[in-house]
Amino acid sequence: MLKPVSYAFRSDDRSILTLDSIGWQTIHTKEYSFSGEERPDCGHVIFQYTLSGMGYIEVDQTTHALPPGSGFLVKIPSRHRYFYLESEEPWEMIWLNLRGDEANRIWDLVTEQEGTVIRRGHDSPLIRHYWKLLQAISEEKVTDKYRLSALVFEWMLTLVQSSRDAGNEISAGSSSIVDRTKKYLKENYASPLTLEEIAKQAGISKHYLCRLFQKAEQVSPLAYLRDRRVEAALAQLRTTDLPVQEIGRRCGFDSPSYFGKVFREYMGMTPKDYRLKKLEFPYDAVYYE
């Protein structure tokens, strides 16, 4: 069973993403205070997350509280200070420090989206993935730098995905509507659907449906439907001998000319040319998710 613990790793290999340290601890003393400009250990990035109690971070002369469910992303060196106030409840937190160009790039990407302070639930994919990483080290004794690099990179992908999801957050009920509508469009791409018919199937107005889709998927329902139709056409051009015109009809395009126009927008060539260029495009399926 996991318990508060910390580990450090040392490697001179700068060709890969490396885990510098990782841990789970509780802070009780005001002596806990770190300045990003004064630390002797430079060249890494830090993720730190509050489980209970409260910590603080000062960035650009502004102090941010770090209650449970919040954390921060910083680089060393940079202008910041994170600390604990002794009068508060003990600060229980988890952290990891990483080195490598990719870690710096991901930190820039996420902080540009969310800022230095981020918020995730204790049961969020990011925190669940963190516990799996700590467990692999603590219980499975994983210490190989390449295996650790792969595990950390998976955690960083979860960070990126959760950051994008945080920016596109919708309620559980709205998410269910979007998921049901996506399923309906995938199953009925061949039908001559209108926006009104799609909205009726979803049980909401077309304007509300468009707002939900734009927030959750960054595209309109009709654009999402068009992606599914092109995907189906690409597959049929490669896996059947049906005439191009018939494939367009079966994939929901109401005219051969419109099918050709849309196809060229996606692939830069006609459906017939795509069918012939098997060496340049050796794919049985292409997805636009």
N, C-alpha and C positions, 0 to 999 in steps of 0.2 A: 504493500500500500504506500502511495506517495506521502511524503512528509516534507516540511521545509528543508531545503538543501540548496547547495550552489556548486557549480562546476566551472572550471576555466580550461581553455584549450589554447595551446601555443603552436603556431606553425609559421614558417617563413615563406610558405607558398602563397604568392600573390596572384596566381593565375586563376584561382577559383574563389567562389564565395566561401568564407570561413566563419564558423561560430567561435566568437572570442570568449563569451561566458554566458551562463544562463542560471537562473535561480528563483527561489521562493523564500521570502524572509519577512520578519516582522520588526519594525523599527520602533524603539521606545525612547530614544534620546535626541535632544535638539542638536547634538553634535553631528547628526546626519545632515549634511549640506554639501552639495557639489556644484561648482561653477564650471560651465563648459569652456571657459577661457583659461582656467588655471590648472586643469587636470594634466598630469604628466603623461598619461596614456592617451595618445591621440590616434586619429585615423580610423575611428570606428563609428557606428551608429548605435543608438539605444532605443529600445522599446521598453516602457515600464508601465504597469497596469495595477490599479488599486482593487484589492479583493475586499478589504474592510478598513475602517478608520479613514484617515484623511492625510494627504500630503499636499504640497503646493509646488508650482513651478512659475518662475518669473521669466517672461520673454518680452523683450522690447519695452521694459519698464512697466509691464502689466503683470500682475500676479493672478494666476488661475488656480482655483481649488481643484483638487483631484479626489473627488468622492468615489465610492465603489461604482464600478462600471465605466470609469474613465481612465485614460492613460495618456502617454505622450510619446512623441517621436522626435528625437534630437540627434544632431551630429556633434562629434567631438573632433576639433574644437568648434564652438559657435557661442554666441552671446545668449546665455540662459543660466538659470540656477534653480535646481530643485532641492526641496528641503522639507523638514518635519518640524512642527511646533509641539513642544513637550506637553503642553497643557491639553492637547487633544487625546482622543482614544488612540492606542497604538496603530501604526500604519502597516497593514499587511499587504504585501505586493509581490508581483512576479516581474521578471525582467529577462531580456536577452540583449546581448551586444554582438554585432556582426561587423565583419570587415569585407571589403570588396567593392568594385565599381558598381556592380548590380545592386547591392544594398543601398548605396548612395542614390542611385537612379530611382529606385522604388520609394525611398524616403522623400525625395523631391516630388515625385508623382503624387503621393498620398497627402503630403502637407500642403501642396498646392490646392488639392481638392478640399481638405478638411481643416487645415491649420495644424499647429503643433499639438494641440489637445484633441484626442479622438475619443469617441464613446462607443462601447460595445457591451452587450449583455454578458453576464457570466456564462450563459449557455450558448453564446454566439459561436458560429463556425471558427472564428479566429481564435477564441480562447480555448475551445475544445481541441483545436489543432495544436495549440501551445502545450496543453497537458499531454497530448500524445508524444510530442517531441521530448518533453521532460521525462516522461515515462520510459521512452526508448533509451535514454541515457542512464537513468537511475536504476531501472529494473532489468533492461535487456543488455546493459553495459555497452551500448553503441559508442565507440570512440573514434572509429576510422574517419579521417577527414573528408573523404569522398562521400561516404554514406551520410555523414552529418550535413555536408553541403547540399545533398539532394533533399534531405528532410527539411532543412531550413528554407530551401527554395520553394518547396511545397507550401510552407507556412507563409512565405512572402506572397505567393500567388493568392492565397486566401485573404491576405491583407488588402491586396489590390482589388480583388473582387468585392470584398465587403465594403471597401471605400466607395466603389462605384454604386453598389446597392444602397449605401447610406444616402447618396445623393439623389437616388431615384425611389426613395422609400414611399410605399403606399400601404394602406391598411390591409389587414388580412382578408376582409371581405372584398375589397377592390382587387387584391391579388388573385383571389379565387375567380373573379369574373374574367380577368385577363387570361388566366390559365385555361379556363373552360373555352374561351373564345379562340385561343391559339389552337387548342385541340380540335375545335370545330372547323377551323380554317384548314388545318392540315388534312383533315378527313374529307373535306368538301371542296378542295381547290378546283376541281373540274367543273363545278356548278357555276352558272352565271350569277354570282352573288353581287348584290349592291350593298352599300354602306347601311342603308335602312334595314335590309334583311339581316345583316350581321348584328346590328344593334338590337333588333327584335329578338333574335335568338339569345342574345346576352341579357335581355330584359331591362335594358336601360336606353336612354336617348342616344342618338348617334353623336351628338356633341360631347356628352359625358364619356362615351366609349373612346372617342378620339383623344380626349384629355388623359384618360387612364393609360391608353396605349403609348402615348407620347412620353409620359412620365416613366412607365415601366420598361418600355422597349425602345424608346427613342425613335420610333417610326409610327406611321399611321396604320390602322387596321388594313387598309387597302394595299399599302406598301408591303406589309407583312404577307398578305395574301399573294401579291405578285412575286415575292421571293420564293414562296412555296411552289408556285406555278412554274417558274423558271427552273427550279431544282428538279421538278418532275420531268420537264421537257428535256433537260440535259441528260437525265438518266435514260429516258426513252429513246433519244437519238443514238445512244451508244448500245443499248441492250435490246432494241427491236429493229425490225425492217419496215416499220410503218412509214408511209409517206409523211414528209415534213408537215404538210397541211393538216393531215389527220392527227399528228401529235399535238400540234397547236390547239386543235379543237378539243382533244381529250384533256388538255391541261388548262382549259378554261379561257383560252383566248378567242374572242368573238370573231376575229377575221385574220386571214393569213398575213395581211399587210401589218396589222397591229402586232401580231406575234413576231414577225421579222423585226419590226422597229424596237420592241422591248428587248428582244434577244440581243440585238446589236448593242444596245445600251449596256447590257451586262457583260457581254463577251467580246465586243469589238469586231464581230464577224457575223455572217448569216448562219442560221441553223444548219444549212447544207454544208457550209465550209467547216463548221465545228465537227459535223459527222465525219468528214473526210480527213480532218487533221488529227488522226489518232496518235501520231508520234509526238506532236507538239503538246497535245492535251490528252495524256493517257489515263483519263479518269472515267470510271463508270458512274460516279456520282460526285456532285459538287454541292456544298451547303453554304447558305448565307445567313446562318444564325449569328 
